[in-house]
Amino acid sequence: MARKAPPTRFPDAVAVSYYREIKRLVDELGKLTLRVFDEQIKEQIKLYQRNDSSSYKTDGPLDVIQRAIDLIKALSLGIFSSSTVKEIATRFLNSLNQYSENITRNQGKIKGIDPTQYEPWLDEYMRSSITENVSYISTIRDEFFPKIEAIIYQGVKNGQSIKAIRDQLVERIGMTQNRAKFIAVDQTGSIFGQMTAKRHQEMGVEKFKWSTSHDERVRPAHRALDGKVFKYSDPPAEGLPGTPFRCRCVAIPVFDE
């Protein structure tokens, strides 16, 4: 006979906090981009459009625009500094680990086991996960600049209005914010799912019940798995709960007598 375990709940608060921290960097980058565009690039676009675009001029409008973009890049290094990014990733992993510890510790009480007392695997897992998330956050900045350069130069050369170019920059900033949200939710689910599976197995749990977030955002393939029991040694094709991209499902341990 199986004993009912305390529920595993998705760490929504951790995901939201992580998203807010990454979004803060994106917002600063966006404000910097629009400020330099308004103060330095707009006037150069006007100059370029008034002149013969086929002529070459030293320190012409395109040269000034490039220097302005380079300025944004240089200043963005202060926003996405290595220390800031690592601090954000470290706080995220520590919060997620603490959340996971509290849940699995309560679940382990059914068997009189605290799976968090001895975890030789944890230090290396935390270090590698922090490094991975530092890379994800840093990539946000790296992917931002080719996009805005293309928007500005294509807009200038195609004769788009200043408003149209600026609107595209605003749209790109919004898309970058969405990317930050994807990373926050995806990494929360993936890491929490891996931690949950490891700690369940450490306390002798061989099976888990798949549980969705039970809302309209659950994908059909995961809705079909809701409430079903699987062996950790033989999970479904989707993998472990939380590990597919942007998955908010969780594993509830099944304790057999």
Summary of the structure (lengths in Angstrom):
residues: 257
radius of gyration: 24.2
end to end distance: 5.5
largest distance: 83.3
contacts: 792
relative contact order: 0.16
helix: 66%
strand: 7%
